[in-house]
Amino acid sequence: MEYFYVPNLNAKKGEVVIAGQEARHIAKVLRHKPGDEILGTNGRGDEFKMVIKNIQPERVLVNVFEKREGQREPQHKLTLAPAVLKGNKLSLVVEAVTELGVSEIAPFLSARVVGKMGAVKGQRLRAVAISGMKSALRTILPEIKPVVGIEGLIKKFSDFDQVVVAYEEERSKSLEQVLDTKVKSVLLIIGPEGGFTKEEAGWMREAGAVLFILGPRRLRAETAAVAATALCLSLLGDLK
């Protein structure tokens, strides 16, 4: 059964209008007919069963007949903070980590960042997150936070139970060794292609972050972001 993002779905049962891109997909691509059943989410933790009542090219009327809370969401809040990457690499990261189960994505700028982040790129990342949410049958749409500098990111450390940073100069401690699996919220930070400067690593350590090495091989920044997210969720027990 197809899965759709309908942000105006709420706790009430009854008729709801689906418009825009999702309506066009239902009507023109999938060629649904009145009487067909579909699944949808509002991206806020709820899942809905709906039956189509009327179809127009830009407007689909459905009747919501069942609501349930999402049963596939992680029990922990994992926020991934990836450095802004060049090209479409950040889009690849957002799609993959959304499927895996992150709660938020907080891109940042640091000394060695070469990528750029504008309004258009931000809109693209949100669209990619929606696609990843639907693909994974999730009920939570991860929020794409406004891009900040590393100083702004550090100011957010107090919002989390633990902050962990992948750092290539850390030679001894792995994520498995440093991650506290009893916490409820984790901020996972992945640096840019050129890594963090020693000064930046020191700032984060002084602010309470724990640094770790992500294995013996050098990884691309986008690979490291996805691998560390999967490992973190697995250690927290959210990939079982």
VOGURO-170513 format. One record per residue (C-alpha): residue in one letter; z, y, x. Coordinates in pm, 1 decimal, decimal comma, padded with zeros to 6 digits. Layout:
<recs>
+------+----------+----------+----------+
: rest :       pz :       py :       px :
+------+----------+----------+----------+
:    A :        Z :        Y :        X :
...
+------+----------+----------+----------+
</recs>
This chain:
<recs>
+------+----------+----------+----------+
: rest :       pz :       py :       px :
+------+----------+----------+----------+
:    M :  00000,0 :  00000,0 :  00000,0 :
:    E : -00097,8 :  00341,8 :  00139,4 :
:    Y :  00174,4 :  00586,0 :  00242,5 :
:    F :  00155,0 :  00959,8 :  00177,0 :
:    Y :  00347,2 :  01271,8 :  00278,2 :
:    V :  00438,5 :  01472,6 : -00031,6 :
:    P :  00696,3 :  01740,2 :  00061,9 :
:    N :  00750,7 :  01851,5 : -00298,2 :
:    L :  00889,2 :  01513,0 : -00399,7 :
:    N :  01258,0 :  01536,3 : -00488,9 :
:    A :  01531,9 :  01324,6 : -00641,7 :
:    K :  01395,3 :  01354,9 : -00994,2 :
:    K :  01162,1 :  01101,0 : -01148,5 :
:    G :  00863,6 :  01220,7 : -01348,1 :
:    E :  00530,4 :  01388,2 : -01288,8 :
:    V :  00442,5 :  01543,8 : -00952,8 :
:    V :  00120,0 :  01706,7 : -00832,5 :
:    I : -00016,7 :  01604,5 : -00493,0 :
:    A : -00251,8 :  01867,1 : -00350,8 :
:    G : -00437,2 :  01951,7 : -00031,5 :
:    Q : -00534,2 :  01700,6 :  00233,7 :
:    E : -00336,6 :  01413,9 :  00084,5 :
:    A : -00503,5 :  01462,8 : -00253,6 :
:    R : -00846,8 :  01463,5 : -00092,0 :
:    H : -00760,7 :  01146,9 :  00097,5 :
:    I : -00649,2 :  00974,0 : -00222,7 :
:    A : -00951,1 :  01086,4 : -00425,4 :
:    K : -01241,1 :  01095,5 : -00180,8 :
:    V : -01157,1 :  00860,6 :  00104,4 :
:    L : -00956,3 :  00584,7 : -00060,5 :
:    R : -01121,5 :  00634,2 : -00401,4 :
:    H : -00807,9 :  00553,1 : -00595,7 :
:    K : -00816,8 :  00529,2 : -00973,5 :
:    P : -00562,6 :  00613,4 : -01245,0 :
:    G : -00313,7 :  00329,3 : -01271,4 :
:    D : -00304,4 :  00258,8 : -00895,9 :
:    E :  00039,3 :  00251,5 : -00733,6 :
:    I :  00109,1 :  00436,5 : -00407,7 :
:    L :  00408,7 :  00504,7 : -00184,1 :
:    G :  00515,1 :  00844,7 : -00057,0 :
:    T :  00787,9 :  01027,8 :  00129,1 :
:    N :  00911,6 :  01385,2 :  00128,4 :
:    G :  00991,2 :  01366,2 :  00501,3 :
:    R :  01358,6 :  01428,8 :  00427,1 :
:    G :  01478,0 :  01070,7 :  00408,8 :
:    D :  01354,3 :  00958,4 :  00067,8 :
:    E :  01081,5 :  00714,6 : -00030,5 :
:    F :  00908,4 :  00706,8 : -00368,7 :
:    K :  00696,3 :  00468,6 : -00570,1 :
:    M :  00434,2 :  00644,8 : -00778,6 :
:    V :  00156,1 :  00556,3 : -01020,0 :
:    I : -00154,7 :  00773,7 : -01039,1 :
:    K : -00212,5 :  00935,8 : -01380,1 :
:    N : -00503,1 :  01169,5 : -01311,1 :
:    I : -00734,1 :  01234,4 : -01016,5 :
:    Q : -00931,3 :  01545,1 : -00927,8 :
:    P : -01089,3 :  01623,0 : -00586,9 :
:    E : -00810,9 :  01862,3 : -00484,4 :
:    R : -00532,4 :  01758,4 : -00720,9 :
:    V : -00375,3 :  01423,0 : -00800,4 :
:    L : -00116,8 :  01385,2 : -01074,3 :
:    V :  00130,2 :  01101,8 : -01023,3 :
:    N :  00432,6 :  00971,5 : -01205,8 :
:    V :  00732,1 :  00891,6 : -00987,4 :
:    F :  00905,3 :  00584,4 : -01122,6 :
:    E :  01130,8 :  00477,4 : -00834,6 :
:    K :  01320,3 :  00658,2 : -00556,9 :
:    R :  01507,3 :  00499,9 : -00268,9 :
:    E :  01655,9 :  00616,5 :  00057,2 :
:    G :  01462,5 :  00524,7 :  00367,0 :
:    Q :  01576,2 :  00196,4 :  00515,5 :
:    R :  01380,8 :  00209,2 :  00840,7 :
:    E :  01536,3 :  00515,7 :  01005,0 :
:    P :  01745,6 :  00496,7 :  01325,2 :
:    Q :  02121,6 :  00528,0 :  01292,8 :
:    H :  02137,3 :  00771,7 :  01583,8 :
:    K :  01992,0 :  01119,7 :  01620,7 :
:    L :  01765,5 :  01122,7 :  01923,5 :
:    T :  01603,7 :  01452,6 :  02015,9 :
:    L :  01331,0 :  01435,5 :  02276,5 :
:    A :  01281,7 :  01747,9 :  02487,3 :
:    P :  00951,2 :  01709,5 :  02671,5 :
:    A :  00814,5 :  01973,7 :  02904,1 :
:    V :  00498,6 :  02136,6 :  02769,9 :
:    L :  00204,2 :  01937,5 :  02905,5 :
:    K : -00155,3 :  02039,8 :  02957,4 :
:    G : -00439,8 :  01937,6 :  02728,3 :
:    N : -00360,5 :  01699,3 :  02445,0 :
:    K : -00097,7 :  01501,5 :  02636,6 :
:    L :  00188,4 :  01642,1 :  02430,5 :
:    S :  00010,4 :  01531,8 :  02113,0 :
:    L :  00001,5 :  01175,6 :  02244,8 :
:    V :  00372,9 :  01195,1 :  02316,8 :
:    V :  00459,1 :  01337,2 :  01974,0 :
:    E :  00266,9 :  01067,8 :  01789,2 :
:    A :  00420,7 :  00781,5 :  01985,9 :
:    V :  00781,9 :  00899,9 :  01979,7 :
:    T :  00758,5 :  00984,8 :  01609,9 :
:    E :  00654,6 :  00625,9 :  01543,1 :
:    L :  00942,8 :  00503,3 :  01758,7 :
:    G :  01202,8 :  00703,4 :  01565,5 :
:    V :  01299,6 :  01038,1 :  01720,6 :
:    S :  01468,9 :  01292,7 :  01495,3 :
:    E :  01344,0 :  01609,6 :  01666,2 :
:    I :  01103,3 :  01717,7 :  01937,6 :
:    A :  01203,0 :  02023,0 :  02141,4 :
:    P :  00932,0 :  02126,4 :  02391,8 :
:    F :  01033,3 :  02352,8 :  02677,4 :
:    L :  00896,1 :  02545,1 :  02973,8 :
:    S :  01022,2 :  02513,4 :  03329,7 :
:    A :  00915,8 :  02624,8 :  03676,2 :
:    R :  00648,0 :  02360,2 :  03731,4 :
:    V :  00501,5 :  02351,8 :  03380,3 :
:    V :  00125,5 :  02411,9 :  03381,4 :
:    G :  00057,4 :  02353,4 :  03011,8 :
:    K :  00058,4 :  02622,2 :  02744,1 :
:    M :  00209,5 :  02624,7 :  02396,0 :
:    G :  00074,1 :  02855,3 :  02125,8 :
:    A :  00079,0 :  02865,2 :  01746,4 :
:    V : -00232,3 :  02650,5 :  01710,6 :
:    K : -00091,3 :  02382,5 :  01939,1 :
:    G :  00236,3 :  02389,7 :  01745,7 :
:    Q :  00051,0 :  02334,6 :  01417,7 :
:    R : -00143,0 :  02051,3 :  01575,1 :
:    L :  00178,1 :  01884,5 :  01692,5 :
:    R :  00322,5 :  01900,4 :  01341,3 :
:    A :  00008,0 :  01739,5 :  01200,0 :
:    V :  00034,9 :  01466,5 :  01462,2 :
:    A :  00401,6 :  01411,8 :  01372,9 :
:    I :  00306,9 :  01372,7 :  01006,0 :
:    S :  00044,9 :  01115,4 :  01101,1 :
:    G :  00294,8 :  00925,1 :  01315,6 :
:    M :  00555,9 :  00930,2 :  01039,2 :
:    K :  00310,1 :  00788,0 :  00787,5 :
:    S :  00178,3 :  00527,5 :  01030,1 :
:    A :  00530,3 :  00398,2 :  01100,2 :
:    L :  00633,8 :  00414,4 :  00731,1 :
:    R :  00914,8 :  00651,8 :  00821,8 :
:    T :  01094,4 :  00874,7 :  00573,1 :
:    I :  01204,6 :  01145,2 :  00819,1 :
:    L :  00952,6 :  01392,4 :  00957,4 :
:    P :  01072,1 :  01497,3 :  01304,1 :
:    E :  01100,2 :  01873,5 :  01337,1 :
:    I :  00894,3 :  02034,0 :  01611,7 :
:    K :  01127,5 :  02297,0 :  01753,4 :
:    P :  01000,0 :  02631,1 :  01887,2 :
:    V :  00927,8 :  02616,6 :  02257,5 :
:    V :  01202,3 :  02759,4 :  02480,8 :
:    G :  01258,6 :  02812,5 :  02849,3 :
:    I :  01485,1 :  02577,2 :  03040,0 :
:    E :  01770,3 :  02826,8 :  03007,8 :
:    G :  01732,2 :  02818,5 :  02629,8 :
:    L :  01725,7 :  02439,9 :  02635,1 :
:    I :  02048,2 :  02427,3 :  02834,0 :
:    K :  02217,1 :  02648,9 :  02574,7 :
:    K :  02152,3 :  02371,8 :  02319,0 :
:    F :  02340,2 :  02106,7 :  02517,2 :
:    S :  02660,7 :  02163,9 :  02318,1 :
:    D :  02480,9 :  02054,9 :  01998,1 :
:    F :  02467,8 :  01695,1 :  02122,6 :
:    D :  02718,8 :  01425,6 :  02205,2 :
:    Q :  02531,0 :  01344,1 :  02526,5 :
:    V :  02243,6 :  01491,7 :  02726,8 :
:    V :  02043,2 :  01269,0 :  02961,7 :
:    V :  01768,7 :  01382,6 :  03199,3 :
:    A :  01502,7 :  01173,8 :  03371,1 :
:    Y :  01496,2 :  01296,9 :  03730,9 :
:    E :  01289,9 :  01142,7 :  04007,0 :
:    E :  01536,6 :  01244,7 :  04279,2 :
:    E :  01819,1 :  01045,3 :  04118,7 :
:    R :  01812,2 :  00724,0 :  04318,4 :
:    S :  02098,4 :  00514,9 :  04186,0 :
:    K :  02177,2 :  00551,8 :  03814,9 :
:    S :  01954,7 :  00405,3 :  03543,2 :
:    L :  01951,9 :  00508,1 :  03178,3 :
:    E :  02127,2 :  00183,4 :  03092,6 :
:    Q :  02409,6 :  00279,4 :  03329,0 :
:    V :  02458,2 :  00635,7 :  03206,1 :
:    L :  02386,4 :  00622,4 :  02831,8 :
:    D :  02696,5 :  00614,1 :  02612,4 :
:    T :  02595,8 :  00387,0 :  02325,6 :
:    K :  02893,5 :  00498,4 :  02116,4 :
:    V :  02758,3 :  00850,2 :  02064,1 :
:    K :  02580,9 :  00965,0 :  01747,7 :
:    S :  02340,0 :  01220,1 :  01898,2 :
:    V :  02147,9 :  01228,6 :  02226,0 :
:    L :  01921,9 :  01488,9 :  02386,6 :
:    L :  01669,3 :  01317,8 :  02612,4 :
:    I :  01492,5 :  01551,5 :  02857,4 :
:    I :  01166,2 :  01469,7 :  03035,1 :
:    G :  01025,9 :  01712,7 :  03289,5 :
:    P :  00669,4 :  01828,9 :  03362,6 :
:    E :  00403,8 :  01665,9 :  03580,3 :
:    G :  00550,2 :  01827,6 :  03891,2 :
:    G :  00908,1 :  01737,2 :  03803,2 :
:    F :  01214,6 :  01960,4 :  03804,1 :
:    T :  01312,9 :  02182,6 :  04092,4 :
:    K :  01644,2 :  02102,0 :  04260,1 :
:    E :  01780,7 :  02426,7 :  04119,0 :
:    E :  01688,2 :  02326,4 :  03761,8 :
:    A :  01841,2 :  01982,4 :  03808,4 :
:    G :  02159,2 :  02148,3 :  03932,6 :
:    W :  02173,8 :  02382,1 :  03632,4 :
:    M :  02147,7 :  02090,2 :  03392,1 :
:    R :  02405,9 :  01883,3 :  03576,5 :
:    E :  02649,3 :  02175,1 :  03580,4 :
:    A :  02597,9 :  02218,3 :  03203,8 :
:    G :  02705,4 :  01858,5 :  03141,6 :
:    A :  02381,7 :  01660,6 :  03152,1 :
:    V :  02369,3 :  01318,0 :  03314,6 :
:    L :  02068,0 :  01249,1 :  03536,4 :
:    F :  01901,5 :  00909,4 :  03566,6 :
:    I :  01604,5 :  00738,4 :  03732,0 :
:    L :  01343,3 :  00578,3 :  03509,1 :
:    G :  01257,9 :  00280,0 :  03725,6 :
:    P :  01108,9 :  00229,8 :  04073,2 :
:    R :  00753,7 :  00346,8 :  03993,6 :
:    R :  00628,9 :  00702,8 :  03952,3 :
:    L :  00518,3 :  00763,8 :  03593,5 :
:    R :  00303,2 :  01030,5 :  03437,2 :
:    A :  00507,3 :  01278,2 :  03234,4 :
:    E :  00365,7 :  01153,8 :  02903,0 :
:    T :  00427,2 :  00790,4 :  02999,1 :
:    A :  00783,8 :  00871,0 :  03102,9 :
:    A :  00852,7 :  01045,4 :  02770,6 :
:    V :  00742,3 :  00746,6 :  02562,5 :
:    A :  00904,1 :  00486,6 :  02789,4 :
:    A :  01237,8 :  00670,0 :  02802,7 :
:    T :  01239,0 :  00719,8 :  02424,9 :
:    A :  01178,1 :  00351,1 :  02361,4 :
:    L :  01442,8 :  00250,2 :  02615,0 :
:    C :  01699,0 :  00493,9 :  02475,1 :
:    L :  01648,5 :  00378,2 :  02114,7 :
:    S :  01663,8 :  00017,0 :  02226,6 :
:    L :  01992,7 :  00068,7 :  02413,1 :
:    L :  02133,7 :  00245,7 :  02107,3 :
:    G :  02037,9 : -00054,4 :  01894,5 :
:    D :  01779,3 :  00132,1 :  01685,2 :
:    L :  01480,2 : -00089,6 :  01763,4 :
:    K :  01631,1 : -00409,0 :  01627,7 :
+------+----------+----------+----------+
</recs>
